Amino acid sequence: MVDTVVGMCYHARELSFGEEHEVVQYSLRRGVRWVPLIVVLGILGVWYFKTMAPGMSSLQVGGWTDAAAMQVVGSYWGIAHSPGYPLYTVLSNIFSRIAGMLGSVPEPAWRVGFFSLASGLIALGLFYSILLKLKVHPVLASATALLLDAGATFWFYAVTAEVYMLNLLLILLSLRLALAWKDATRERGYLIALGVVLGALAVHHRTGLLVAPVLLAWMLISRRDGWRAWLGRAGWLIAGGVPVLLLYLYLPLTATLNREWTRIYGDASDPGTFWFIVLSREWWGLVKMPSSLSEVWDRLAWLASQQSAELLGPVLAGLGVAGLLATARHSLLIGGVAAVFAVFGIFYGVDDLNSMLIPLTAMLAIGVALLAQKAIDLFTGRVLKGRWTEHLLAVGAAALLVFLGLPSAAATAERVDQSADTVGVDMVEALRILAEDGTPLSVIAEGNTPLAIV
């Protein structure tokens, strides 16, 4: 869509009346491609909304999360646990305040949760846009978005105040910009924008940086014009990304301005504490590397089981892998991202690993769509040619995915539903009443997850 608009702007002065009419018709046809996405996002948006927590999150649904902590720092310019998440904190605070200006929007804690919902829907839009760029039929692309959504991990973090939907959004945006760059005649703007996104990933959740080596390798192979040109492109990526790293200065700045607040994880104005916050996760002993080949195999089996659960079973997960391998021109970019996250899943053994593997699920879902589209193209090219054959086959494949995905989505919605989880809300209200009476209070927390802060 963006590529089309830019191209039309370049040639607008050269169009005759007849050509202008053709451009209008072409734009309308391309606009219609987004209708299936609008329908899917509308349905999912309402569904997500109904399963959100009513306010401050507790530990009643989904087990251990940092949701309450993120609701606090995302509302009151705090500092989150390592690695600090300055981008998420700044964006969620801005979003919360803009939402608060709209009138009857609930409390700040709810708005931060809604930021995750909005990020998840935008991520699905980028997911759909990538599939269109890869020549997947719009109806099939929208059904594949539903397939991705049906997984419990995706849905849970789309309605929970957490960092993972923004992480997925940035990863998908980097892939979409990379695909646009490949076909662009004026590449510098795309490279700078891509560098900005990679910088944003660096100051958000560092798993997003796993895409950087894949992008660099893909750029070298997709445009085989020499090392000098490739190094020049890498330079533009760095030029776009380095300024974004200045967002880390938010941590010492907010610590300096808010020393008396309990919403600060650590005094980041102290250099030693700053680097502890930024780097400590990698040195806390949370990373458990496999010590033997048998343990590697066990983790690979766990990874296969985990992704199968997210994609409605081992068949679709296997088809996703096959789709990435069968479409050679996309295997290095999309398949490369899937490969690095798979390796990450095997060698990075932390408790909340499921949440960090959502990008892997997205890549496998793209593989499912690519394989289905390849089968449709082969059938229409060799067996049954006709104007409507591709549309009918795409609708049939999409109907099958919807048939499989809707029951799973309904079960997921029931399982992760937080709409009745009022424990945190009730506790906040009780503490507010005590505070108004002048009762001395201290922070209530478990780990780094405050259950209630007034």
SULPE-V443075 format. One line per field, one symbol per residue. ss: DSSP state (H for helix, E for strand, - for the rest). phi: phi as a letter, one per 40 degrees, with the letter a starting at -180 (. if undefined). Layout:
BEGIN
ss: ???
phi: ???
END
This chain:
BEGIN
ss: -HHHHHHHHHHHHH--HHHHHHHHHHHHHHHH--HHHHHHHHHHHHHHHH----------------HHHHHHH-----E------HHHHHHHHHHHHHHHH------HHHHHHHHHHHHHHHHHHHHHHHHHH----HHHHHHHHHHHH--HHHHHHH-----HHHHHHHHHHHHHHHHHHHH----HHHHHHHHHHHHHHH---HHHHHHHHHHHHHHHHH----HHHHHHHHHHHHHHHHHHHHHHHHHHHHHHH------E------HHHHHHHHHHHHH---------HHHHHHHHHHHHHHHHHH---HHHHHHHHHHHHH-HHHHHHHHHHHHHHHHHHHH-----HHHH-HHHHHHHHHHHHHHHHHHHHHHHHH------HHHHHHHHHHHHHHHHHHHHHHHHHHHH------HHHHHHHHHHHHHH-------EEE--EEEE--
phi: .cccccccccbccccccccccccccccccccccccdccccccccdccddcbcccaccbbcbggcabdcccccccbbfcbccdcgfccccccccccccccccchccdcddcccccccccccccccccdcccccccgcddcccccccccccccccdcdccbbcaccccccdccccccccccccdcccbcccccccccccccccccbbccccccdccccccccccbcbhcccccccccccccccddccccccdcccccccbcccccbcaccccdccdccccbcdcbcgccbccbaccccccccccccccccccbghcccccccccccccbccbcccccccccccccdccbbcbcccdccbddcdccccccccccccccccccccbbbciccccccccccccccccdcccdcccccdccbdbcccbdccccccccccccccgccbbcbabgbbccabc
END
